[in-house]
Amino acid sequence: MNFSMQRYFVRTRIFLECPWQNKLLFAVLAASLLSQTALAEGDTWRDLLTPKEFTNWVEEQHDFYRARHPDSSTWELDNGVLRCSGETGNAGLLRYRPVLRNFELRLEYRLAKGCNSGVGLRAPQPYSGNPETLPSQIGYEVQIVDDAGEPPSETGTGAFYGVLPPLASSALPAGKWNRMHIICEGPRIHVELNDRTVQDIDQRSIPKLDSRSRAGYISVQNHGGDIEFRRMSLREIPLARPGAKVVFLGDSITAHGGYINDLETYLALYHADDLPTLINLGLSSETVSGLSEADHPFPRPCVHDRLDDVLSATKPEIVVACYGMNCGIYHPLSEERFAAYRDGVERLVEKVQATGARVVLLTPPPFAGSRLKESHASSDTQFGFRTPYRDYDEVLGHYAKWLLTLNDREGVDVLDVRPLLHAHMDEAYGQDPIHPNARGHRWLARGLLPYWLEHFVKIDSANASTEDRWAAISSKGAKVAELVAQRRTVFDRTLLWKIGHTRPGNPPEISWEEARRRAEELDREIREAVRSAGFPMAYREHLPGLENLFQIAGDMFSGSQPQGDTSFASLKDLGIQTIVSVDGATPNVAAAREHGLRYVHIPIGYSGISAEAQGSLARLMREATPPFYIHCHHGKHRGPAMAALAGMLAGSLDRHAAMQVLECAGTSPQYPGLWRAVEDFSSPPAEVAWPELMEIARVSSFVAAMAEIDEAFDGLGQILQADGAASTAHPDLTAPQAALLLKEGFVEARRHAPPDETAWHPLLDDSLQRTKTLEIHVQQRNWEPARMQWERLRQSCRECHAAHRDVP
């Protein structure tokens, strides 16, 4: 079952089954329970210095120091203590891979005399070797330096380096452990050092910081001298609890609901865990200003006439409000009408925030004045919705400009929907200048999607609004979209009338009880339609011992290597029958058997999927029992690629959907062989003798990794000799891709090196460090230093082979 849709259904059923007369009491009790649940979930701390979590850190060095000290080792983890040696003058960053927005970070550090270090926050891009990409320049660096007892300064301990001195000097002398506590939430950053506040800022009030990112990477820095970190833990602060209830308010554009339906359909089909519950309570003709034109058939309703009842009945975590189109009552700009709009918005924000909910304000959509058959600009015109002011869009633009200034307020987000609609006016509006058409609502949804993905859904928002995804909603997802719209008409419209409002009109023809029953049926139909639509990544779930868990399609799942007994229990609960490892590591067959699960081992590399591996996969699909869980080490690259092939073999994915599996899983484009294997896949011929399925493959993982290294090393050498030009043997392989494949080869070799051959380990560590330096040179197109490093690496490999591989 799709877990996210199951939770969506359960949440809806609880809301529906509660008798209306007991709804207020239920809401109070539920709010209390939910707040406790949110607190418990939000208090989940992640230890960043465990061996497993340490794989999420990546070293990024200053090129200058790396060139001077190519053989030095900089960062190492030893029994929970992270050490950085400064004896050779090494400098650089150790960056945590996930992008973080709101979080709390705790750590302890101890430095040697003369040490210069720091903690990087919210750097929007990785450090490239260029000083302009350091966290102190594009994000923040909380300075750490040997200056105990010195007065505060912009370069002293606790400073935002080069920007703000600390509020107090609280660093302990070298050799002592210091405690640091950092909270980043929205524009606020709070730093404590040894239980004393050293920074407490709102970045919007500091010109040097106002434009800097509110999301990015964290890192630790070394700029000389020895330093140690320990007890480093992280807690992400959610914008709202998982599955947050979101109420939409607005005029007829919102009441139409097209953009809300499109948004919900996209989330249901593409993303995954903890869908927000969207409730559309928009009302045609409504304003936030309380104004109404003389020729309107009835006094326009005002949201403030019903806002208290809406908030009391629904208890939302977030309220999205889109007003303005009716608020200027289609007249030229006047300070009186503008003041009524400002006052109405301010009152709405105040009331919503008083309940503890967050406010999301949408700017007024454009008024398409070019669609008017008659143009009205005369001052003696009786303006109104029938005879609107010709340049009314300028009035709405004035409203929008003021509305955007509210972005500076805590707990308020303002999303500007106007630029995207203005850019597609011909497509987004028909003859009606006020209401966007269906395509216009789709553009509205696309404009809102990045915000939703950033705050609620764990997929990459940078690639989430591509043309083919939205087109797929109109084709393969059409049934889901239809059912979502039906449910909104049945449930949301009935709820709107149940809560009450002042607009004349006909109430729904069905009773509240019938609406609840029909909504339950539609929930089940939506859930089934999502499953049968054939979209990759119907959900992503986080279960104990598993990471990056995706439902590819139907009975096909992918994710990380199972960790611990709980992970196999999680797979059993998920219904998995067969686990497929494509990683080089030896599968934990015994643990799988204890839970009644079968293991199949088909190891592949990062450079592609061999014909033999594809044959083994074909045999698996024919002989093994689904559902399948296909995993690599982290669950992002090799596992999803193999699962995509399995989906095509099963007939549940076409080629386009299979390629989207890699996109959704975050498979790096630097592994073109994996992408090519999916793009060029064709089913192996049935008459070929497919390989036997094995629980543990006979091929040594270490030997396989070394073979990958040989291939990547030769390919990169050819590219470097041509100053970065692609080789004739692999015309689609770029220098950065080849360097990354080489580095991954050494990572895998080190991971699978025989434990009894300890003499190999430092040699592999040294080669890995050289490869990282080589990769930096390649990324910066420094071809001569890259060739020199490649030659050093080749000589190192020859010496190792002579001592360990080539002996008789």
Secondary structure as UniProt FT lines:
FT   HELIX           3..17
FT   HELIX           20..22
FT   HELIX           23..42
FT   STRAND          46..47
FT   TURN            48..49
FT   TURN            51..52
FT   HELIX           53..56
FT   STRAND          57..61
FT   HELIX           63..68
FT   TURN            70..71
FT   STRAND          75..78
FT   TURN            79..80
FT   STRAND          81..84
FT   TURN            87..88
FT   STRAND          92..96
FT   STRAND          103..111
FT   TURN            113..114
FT   STRAND          116..123
FT   HELIX           131..133
FT   HELIX           135..138
FT   STRAND          140..145
FT   TURN            148..149
FT   TURN            154..155
FT   TURN            157..158
FT   TURN            161..163
FT   TURN            174..175
FT   STRAND          178..185
FT   TURN            186..187
FT   STRAND          188..193
FT   TURN            194..195
FT   STRAND          196..202
FT   HELIX           203..205
FT   HELIX           207..210
FT   STRAND          216..222
FT   STRAND          227..236
FT   TURN            242..243
FT   STRAND          245..250
FT   HELIX           252..256
FT   HELIX           258..270
FT   STRAND          277..280
FT   TURN            284..285
FT   TURN            294..295
FT   HELIX           303..305
FT   HELIX           307..314
FT   STRAND          318..322
FT   TURN            325..330
FT   HELIX           335..354
FT   TURN            355..356
FT   STRAND          358..362
FT   HELIX           369..371
FT   TURN            379..380
FT   TURN            390..391
FT   HELIX           392..404
FT   HELIX           405..408
FT   TURN            410..411
FT   STRAND          412..415
FT   HELIX           418..423
FT   HELIX           425..428
FT   HELIX           438..455
FT   HELIX           461..463
FT   TURN            464..465
FT   HELIX           467..474
FT   TURN            475..477
FT   HELIX           478..487
FT   HELIX           488..492
FT   HELIX           493..499
FT   HELIX           512..532
FT   TURN            533..534
FT   STRAND          540..541
FT   TURN            544..545
FT   STRAND          549..553
FT   TURN            554..555
FT   STRAND          556..559
FT   HELIX           565..574
FT   STRAND          578..581
FT   HELIX           589..594
FT   TURN            595..596
FT   STRAND          598..601
FT   HELIX           611..623
FT   STRAND          628..631
FT   HELIX           638..650
FT   HELIX           655..665
FT   TURN            669..670
FT   HELIX           672..679
FT   TURN            686..687
FT   HELIX           701..721
FT   TURN            722..724
FT   TURN            731..732
FT   HELIX           735..752
FT   TURN            755..756
FT   TURN            758..759
FT   HELIX           760..779
FT   TURN            780..781
FT   HELIX           783..800
FT   HELIX           801..805
//
